[in-house]
Amino acid sequence: MAEKQAIRLIPDNLTYLNSLLKIYQSQKKFKQAEELESRIIPIREAHKLNFWQTCQIEIEKCCGKVDSIVQALEGMGLLTEIESQLNMKRESVRKKLEQSIPDWANDWKMYASYPCPAGSFAQVEGIGEFKITDNNDCLQSRLARKVPWELPVALFLVETLPRLKNGIVVEIGANIGSHSVLLPYLFEGDVFLYEPLKFNFSLLKENIKRNSNKFDMGKVKLIELSFKFRIGSKDLKIVDSNLGMARLDGEDFISAESVEVRTLDSDIQAGQKVSLIKMDVEGHEVSVIKGAARIFSESKPIVLIEVWQQNFSELVQLMNEFDYDYYHLFRSDWVFYPRSKISQVNSHEQKRSVQEVFTNIYKNNNWQSAESVSGTGSSLLATEVIRKELPILLKELNIQTIIDIPCGDFHWMSQIVLDIEQYFGFDIVKEIINTNHKKYANSKISI
């Protein structure tokens, strides 16, 4: 019963409990800390399980959208033989994902076993073959279990690239080729693959060659260098057990190697049309794009980019100067597209405002709970633990003012703020604010 209740706890509540645990430990209240930790452990495990189940649901939704597009093309008689083959490939990738996710969620042994030992090649169904050199590396450990790396990214490429009929596709930060092997197979034009780290570059070349029976090697250009705003050379910092995290700056690293640094504008000739840029440059997104200003002005390529959160606002502002819009694809991956090319990106993924999304959830009662209409985080059952622990914490820290963002429907918090001098609740849904104001607002509660 406790585990079922724990699954319904939202991450914010788990964060509260972890913070409280650290406070108990710092104050050497070991008995309280031990008791609280015994409650947190099953919640953590349940949250992990719920996370994988949620991932599976979202991926199935994504695959459903892809299938509907394919069916529409079939109905119009527009599916070529090549696109039919891509559809078969897409289906095999999806089946592999459906088989693997339940194993990740329910069988911890999957994390400790590697079907493909170091020195062998892993066949990732629907993607390609990859040489495994280190089972402890973040990316290779996934491929060694024959699991696709960031499948939503692969699905985006499968859906988008066949519609881009000319120009070149550029991947900056190709790593060992977990997605690179798809590019020359799906895209008719030339493919430029850039990777600065020598070890990754050697594996990238080997993996591209291993999969070259599916495409013309003559249209693939492999380049060992890095990009920034200025030309020169810099030390690339290498992180232990994650070769994909090598950076041109940073402190936590095990070694460094000198790499050539250029701008994308200097490497691609003026007049060459760039159709799509895939970029994973570990925090240097803004600098790389500044060094490709001519390309963005001339070609208006679609951009699939992994964005570090601290750079997101600056990146959006920069891309807006090029008249680009964007939407979220997966985890840290975002798609930026020129507003003039909306038809070439997934129209069903066009960005809606956060306010619109949550307002619709609230109005349509999509939380499907009679007790709380703003999410499980306001449920009395789901917040049972935090309702007991939070008042103790507030009293110990002598906190008299609370700022609650987002406040939701204030259902359980109304019981916590009785002894607080001032409470400020903020939310993005106007209907929630109006309801809370009518029900709860007084001299010390402002919604």
Residue pairs with C-beta under 8 A, 6 or more apart in sequence:
2 42
3 42
3 45
3 46
4 46
5 381
5 382
5 384
6 42
6 43
6 45
6 46
6 47
7 46
7 47
7 49
7 50
8 376
8 379
8 381
8 382
9 43
9 46
9 47
9 376
9 382
9 383
9 385
10 375
10 376
10 377
10 382
11 47
12 377
13 377
13 382
13 383
13 385
13 386
14 40
14 43
14 44
14 47
16 386
16 389
16 390
17 36
17 39
17 40
17 43
17 385
17 386
17 389
18 40
20 36
20 389
20 390
20 393
21 33
21 36
21 37
21 40
23 393
23 396
23 397
24 30
24 32
24 33
24 36
25 33
36 389
39 385
43 385
48 105
49 105
49 106
52 101
52 104
52 105
53 105
55 101
56 97
56 98
56 101
56 102
59 94
59 97
59 101
59 151
59 152
60 98
62 152
62 155
63 90
63 94
63 155
65 346
65 348
66 90
66 155
66 158
66 159
69 159
70 79
70 83
70 87
70 90
73 79
73 83
79 87
82 162
83 162
86 158
86 162
86 186
89 126
89 158
90 126
90 155
90 158
92 125
92 126
93 125
93 126
93 127
93 148
93 151
93 154
93 155
93 158
94 126
95 125
96 124
96 125
96 126
96 146
96 147
96 148
97 147
97 148
97 151
100 145
100 146
100 147
103 110
104 110
104 111
110 145
113 145
114 132
114 135
114 141
114 144
114 145
115 122
115 144
115 145
115 146
116 122
116 132
116 143
116 144
116 145
116 146
117 132
117 135
117 144
118 132
118 133
118 134
118 135
119 132
119 133
120 131
120 132
121 129
121 130
121 131
121 132
121 210
122 129
122 130
122 131
122 132
122 143
122 144
122 145
122 146
123 129
123 146
124 130
124 143
124 146
124 147
124 148
125 146
126 148
126 154
127 148
127 154
127 178
127 181
127 182
128 177
128 181
128 182
128 207
128 210
128 211
128 214
129 207
129 210
129 211
130 140
130 143
130 176
130 177
130 178
130 181
130 207
130 210
131 176
131 203
131 206
131 207
131 210
132 140
132 143
132 144
133 140
133 203
134 140
134 241
135 141
135 144
136 241
137 241
137 242
137 243
138 241
138 242
138 244
138 245
139 149
139 175
139 176
139 178
139 242
139 243
139 244
140 176
142 148
142 149
143 149
143 178
148 154
148 178
149 178
149 179
150 178
150 179
150 330
150 331
150 333
152 329
152 330
152 333
153 179
153 304
153 329
153 330
153 333
154 179
154 182
156 304
156 329
156 335
156 346
157 179
157 182
157 183
157 186
157 278
157 304
158 182
158 186
159 346
160 276
160 302
160 344
160 345
160 346
161 169
161 182
161 183
161 186
161 187
161 276
162 186
162 187
163 344
164 187
164 189
164 275
164 276
164 302
164 344
165 188
165 189
166 188
166 189
166 273
166 275
167 189
167 272
167 273
167 274
167 275
167 299
167 301
168 189
168 190
168 191
168 192
168 268
168 272
168 273
168 274
168 275
169 183
169 187
169 189
169 190
169 191
169 192
169 274
169 275
169 276
169 277
169 278
170 191
170 192
170 194
170 264
170 268
170 274
170 276
170 277
170 278
170 301
171 179
171 180
171 183
171 191
171 192
171 193
171 194
171 277
171 278
171 279
172 194
172 227
172 264
172 277
172 278
172 279
172 280
172 281
172 288
173 194
173 195
173 196
173 244
173 279
173 280
173 281
173 282
174 180
174 193
174 194
174 195
174 200
174 204
175 195
175 200
175 204
175 243
175 244
175 280
176 200
176 203
176 204
176 207
176 243
177 193
177 203
177 204
177 207
177 208
179 278
180 191
180 193
180 204
180 207
180 208
181 207
181 208
181 211
181 214
183 191
183 193
183 278
184 191
184 214
184 215
184 216
184 217
184 219
184 220
185 211
185 214
185 215
187 275
187 276
189 219
189 275
190 219
190 220
190 221
191 219
191 220
191 221
192 221
192 223
192 268
193 204
193 208
193 220
193 221
193 222
193 223
194 223
194 224
194 225
194 226
194 227
195 201
195 204
195 222
195 223
195 224
196 224
196 225
196 226
196 236
196 246
196 259
196 260
197 236
197 238
197 243
197 246
197 257
197 259
198 224
198 257
199 243
200 243
200 244
200 246
201 222
201 224
204 222
205 222
208 217
208 220
208 222
209 217
212 220
223 267
224 259
224 260
225 259
225 260
225 261
225 262
225 267
226 234
226 236
226 248
226 259
226 260
226 261
226 262
226 281
227 261
227 262
227 263
227 264
227 267
227 281
227 284
227 287
227 288
227 291
227 292
228 234
228 248
228 261
228 263
228 284
228 287
228 288
228 291
229 263
229 287
229 288
229 290
229 291
230 261
230 263
230 291
231 261
231 262
231 263
231 266
232 261
233 258
233 259
233 260
233 261
234 248
234 258
234 259
234 261
235 248
235 256
235 257
235 258
235 259
236 246
236 247
236 248
236 256
236 257
236 258
236 259
237 246
237 247
237 248
237 249
237 250
237 253
237 255
237 256
238 246
238 253
238 254
238 255
238 256
238 257
239 245
239 246
239 247
239 252
239 253
239 254
240 253
240 254
244 280
244 282
245 282
246 282
247 253
247 282
247 283
247 284
248 259
248 261
248 284
249 283
262 291
263 291
263 292
264 288
264 291
264 292
264 295
265 291
265 292
265 293
265 294
265 295
266 291
268 274
268 295
270 294
270 298
271 298
272 299
273 298
273 299
274 295
274 299
274 301
275 299
275 301
275 302
276 301
276 302
276 303
276 304
277 292
277 295
277 301
277 302
277 303
277 304
277 305
278 303
278 304
278 305
279 285
279 288
279 303
279 304
279 305
279 306
280 305
280 306
281 288
281 306
282 308
283 308
283 310
283 311
285 305
285 306
285 307
285 308
285 311
285 315
286 311
286 314
286 315
286 318
289 296
289 315
289 318
289 319
290 318
295 301
296 322
296 324
297 322
300 322
300 338
300 340
300 341
302 335
302 336
302 337
302 338
302 341
302 344
302 345
303 319
303 324
303 335
303 336
303 337
304 329
304 333
304 334
304 335
305 315
305 333
305 334
305 335
305 336
306 332
306 333
306 334
307 315
307 332
307 333
307 334
308 332
309 332
316 326
319 326
319 336
322 338
323 338
323 339
323 340
324 336
324 337
324 338
324 339
325 336
325 337
325 338
325 339
325 342
325 350
325 351
326 334
326 335
326 336
326 337
326 351
327 334
327 335
327 345
327 349
327 350
327 351
328 334
328 351
329 335
329 349
335 345
335 346
335 349
337 344
337 345
342 350
354 428
355 428
355 429
358 428
358 429
359 428
359 429
359 430
359 431
360 366
361 367
362 373
362 374
362 429
362 431
362 432
363 431
365 373
367 373
367 374
367 375
367 376
369 376
369 379
371 379
371 380
371 381
371 411
372 378
372 379
372 408
372 409
372 411
373 409
374 408
374 409
374 411
374 427
374 429
374 432
375 408
376 382
377 383
377 408
378 408
378 409
378 410
378 411
378 412
378 413
379 411
379 412
380 387
380 411
380 412
383 412
386 412
387 412
387 415
387 416
390 416
391 416
391 419
393 399
394 402
394 416
394 419
394 420
395 419
399 420
400 420
400 421
400 422
401 420
401 421
401 422
401 423
401 424
402 416
402 417
402 420
402 422
402 423
402 424
403 424
403 426
404 413
404 423
404 424
404 425
404 426
405 426
405 427
406 426
406 427
406 428
407 413
407 425
407 426
407 427
407 432
407 436
407 447
408 427
408 432
409 432
409 435
409 436
410 425
410 436
410 439
410 440
410 447
413 423
413 425
414 440
417 423
417 444
417 445
420 444
421 444
422 444
422 446
423 444
423 445
423 446
424 446
425 436
425 445
425 446
425 447
427 433
427 436
427 447
433 447
436 447
437 447
440 447
441 447
